[in-house]
Amino acid sequence: MSEGSYLIFGGRRWLVLSVDSQKKVIELQSAKGGKPPVFGGQLGWIHDRIRQEMFEVYKEKSIPLFLDIQAQELLAEGRENFKRYDLQNQRLFSHGNMIYLFCWMGDRVMDTIAAMLRAKGLKTVNEGIAIVVMKSSAEELTNCLRILKNEGVPDAFELAKSIGNKAKEKYDLFLTDELLSADYAASKLDAEGAFKVIEKL
């Protein structure tokens, strides 16, 4: 939400005159015209089953009948690179000073593994299809994963406490870090699922 943008509220179109984030106040003016509002926000969380099905689709050769020409070309390109980098068997892919860790799991597991690696000092981000480890090497990542495996299932609450920005929902700013960590651990992390993946890696 920014000054000069439009929004629909109460079934009417409004022009945003000013936004005071601290006071949570937005000044509006009734608007007759203008461009349709653009709604932002993040994508929904991807379930484990979706990424596992992606993995199976990449391994297959058949082409679903419902795909149009463009979708068929994109699928062919994806399968070509999947085969080129041997992602059916390889889980680590190095590119420059970045390592891509392919787990083929949903966002809760991927976010948890990324947080576990960050807790060990690695700079990581969940890019959806893979966890990207920056300014590292395959050997360093492998050693870190071995340590995490030996330590066992992590404490989700303690892991959540190590995460910097946990305030995602409307009223999260009113919660203590303890409550935010408890909520984050319960709703955003999957410690057991992440550990099972690390065991296999």
N, C-alpha and C positions, 0 to 999 in steps of 0.2 A: 504494500500500500504506500503510495507516494503522492505528493502534491501534483495536481493536474490530471490524475487518473480518474477513472469512473468506476462506480460500483452500483450493484443492484441491491436495494435494501427496502423492505416493506413493499415489494412489487413496483418500486419506482427507481428511476436512474438518478444518481447523484454525482456531482463533481466534488472531488476532494480538494478543499482549499488549504488545509493544513493538517499536519499530523504531529501530535505531542506524545512520543513513545513513553516518556517517563510518567505522565499523568494518565496515559491510556485514553486520550481525547482526540477525536477526529472531527474537524469542522467541515460541514458539508453545505452544498448549495444545490437546490433542485436543478436538474439539467434535462433539456428536451432532446438534445441530440448528442453527438459524440460517438466515438468508436465503442464497440462492445468491450466489456471488461475482459482482461486476460487474467485467468485464475492461476496462481502459482501453486506451490506446495511440492512435497516430495512424492516420489513414486511409492506405491504400496510395497510391503515387504514380500519377498519371494520365498515360497515354501520349499522345503527340501525336495519334495516330489517333483516340482517344476524343473529344478536344475538336474535332477537325476534323469528325468525324461529327456531333457536337452542332450544329455550325454548319450542316451540310447539313440536319439534321432541322428546325431552326428556319426554314430557307428554304422547306421544302416545305409543301404543304397537306394531303397525305394523312395519315390517322390509322392507325397500326399496329393490326391486328386484335386483338393480344394485350393491349391496354390496357383496364383496367377504367374505370368512370365517373370515379372520382377522378383517375386518371392522365390521362385525356382532358382533364379540366378544367385540370389543372396544365400540360399541354402547350399547351392553347389560351391560357392566361394567359402562358406563356413566349413563345409566338409573337407574341402581341399586343404585348408590351413590346419584343420584338426588332424588330418593324416600327415601333412608335411612336418608338423612339430611332434608327431607321435603322442598326442595328448590322451590317447586311449590307455597308454602305459606310463607316460611321464607325468609327474605332478609338478615339477619345477621347470620353469623356462627362464633363462637369463637373457637380458637385453640391456647392454651397457652396464650401468651400475645399479640396475633394478632387477629384482627377481619376482616372477609371477608364480604364485602358488595356487594351483587348480585343485579345489576340493570337491566340486560338483555338489555343493550343499546350499541350503537356503541362507537367507541373510542373518538369522539369529546365530546360527553356527559360525558363519563367516565373520560376523562382528565379534563374536566371542574369541575366536582364534586370533583375530587381529589385535584385540585387547590383550590377550595373553602374551603375544609377541612384543607388543609395546611395553608391557610391564617388565619385559626382559631387556628393554633398551633399544629395540629395533623400531625404526620409523615405518609404520605400516598404515595402509588404508584399504578398506574393502571396496573394490571396484565392481562388485557384483559377480561377474563371471570368475574373477580371481582376486586373491589378496596380493597387493603390490607391496613389496618390501624395498624401500629406497636406500641407496648408498650402502649396499650390502653385497654379500656373495652367497653362492649356493652352499658353500661349506659352512659359513657362519649361520645361515638359516637352518641347515640340517642339524648342526650342533645344538642350536636353541630348541628345536623341536624334540631332540633327544632328551634334553634336560626337562622339558615340559612333560614328556612321557614318563620319565622317572619320578617326577613329583606327584603324579596322579591327578585325579579330578580336582580342578581349582575350586576355591570358595567363591561362588558367584557374587556374594555381597562384597567381599574384599576386592574382587576384581572390579566391580562397579565403582567402588570408592576411588580407584585409581584413574577413572575416566573423568576428564576435565568437564566438558559441557554436557550435563545430563538433562538440563531443563528443556523439554521439548513441547510439553502440553501447556495449555492456557494458564493454569494456576500453579505451575511448577515453581515459579519464582517465590512463592510464599512458603515452600517446604524447606525444611532443614536438609543438609547434605545427607544425614543419616536416612531420612525418609526417601529422599530422591534416589539414594543408592539402593535401598530396599526395593523400591518400585522398579528401578532400572534392571536390577538383578532378576526380578520375577518376570518382567514383561519383555525385556530386550536381549537377555543372554540365555544361552543353553550350554551350561558347563559340561554336562555329561555327554551331550551330542558332540561338542567340540573335542573332548578328550578321546572319544571313540574314533574320530577322524584322525587325530594326531597319532593314535596307536597304529592305525593302518599305514600312515605315511612313513 
